[in-house]
Amino acid sequence: MSTNNTLIAVSNDAPAGFGLIDHTSGQAAGKLMAYRSFPAGLSVSASDNISWNLGRSWSRKDKRFMKLYSYFRSSAAYRVRIALNLKGLDYEIVPVHLVRGGGENNSPDYLEINPLALVPALQTQEGPLIQSLAILEYLEEVCPSPALLPQDPVGRARVRAIAQTIASEIHPLNNLRVLDYLAGKMGADESVKLAWYSYWIHDGLSGIEKLLSGSPATGNFCHGDAPSFADCCLVPQVYNARRFDCPLDAFPLIRSIVGQCETLPAFRRAAPENQPDAE
Ligand SMILES: N[C@@H](CCC(=O)N[C@@H](CS)C(=O)NCC(=O)O)C(=O)O
């Protein structure tokens, strides 16, 4: 596959310091990780080993490049972990415990990264990015392949609508701070809290099941036969539902799509139980 004028983040095994690509041979160490637009005149092959140092090197060795502030059970962080894995990007997990000591997300150090005291945050060379859907959009722009949005505008709108339905209509109602407020300030006991949780999961996933079953665009995944932003959001939401024993019998299509996603290593590696901070 020849990819004219396209290049490349970097490099698993690059030697210390990155040399410029030899434009004639295309030789350097490493493996294709991501694409960036590149000045005209360069032609490289996706199978070439390349590293890149034009002032904005991306390196697997240089873990300062991308750090994901994450909590293993955070479904918003889980979305980003899936997208990073699907795109084959390397990153370092920085665990932020949401419960211990009143929540490390409330520490002054973390508030410098995300003043909203929420995970995830993605630290890039350009600074920290927050809000999982904004981070997904960023990743799609800096690393368009493999695409997590369809090519056509209607398809893109549909995928974003499913992702936003999960991220905006379901997840915020069941976030930790909301549950803590219910229990603390509103005096809800554990059973009321669980009833609240289950109700909003059921209500939200009912809507998603309708969106999926009512559209010929649904395939093995939420949109067609490849994973998209929608699947990055659906799988963590279903993980939350299972964690709190919310019944999923009424959602056969959701269960089938999640099953399909879970066959992919990118999804499995992103799962809470496979995180370095899993408990
Ligand atoms: N809209 C945000 C939501 C982020 C969010 O709510 N994160 C949760 C974990 S899933 C969190 O940090 N909760 C801490 C808290 O509620 O105090 C996003 O998509 O990034």
The ligand as an ORCA input file, in Angstrom:
! r2SCAN-3c Opt
* xyz 0 1
  N     -18.641     13.871     29.977
  C     -17.444     13.379     30.577
  C     -17.801     12.510     31.742
  C     -16.591     12.144     32.539
  C     -17.010     11.474     33.825
  O     -18.125     11.664     34.297
  N     -16.108     10.689     34.396
  C     -16.430     10.007     35.617
  C     -15.956      8.578     35.591
  S     -16.805      7.683     34.339
  C     -15.773     10.720     36.771
  O     -14.652     11.178     36.656
  N     -16.482     10.817     37.885
  C     -15.965     11.437     39.049
  C     -17.069     11.980     39.885
  O     -18.222     11.786     39.535
  O     -16.742     12.591     40.884
  C     -16.623     12.605     29.547
  O     -17.235     12.045     28.635
  O     -15.388     12.588     29.646
*
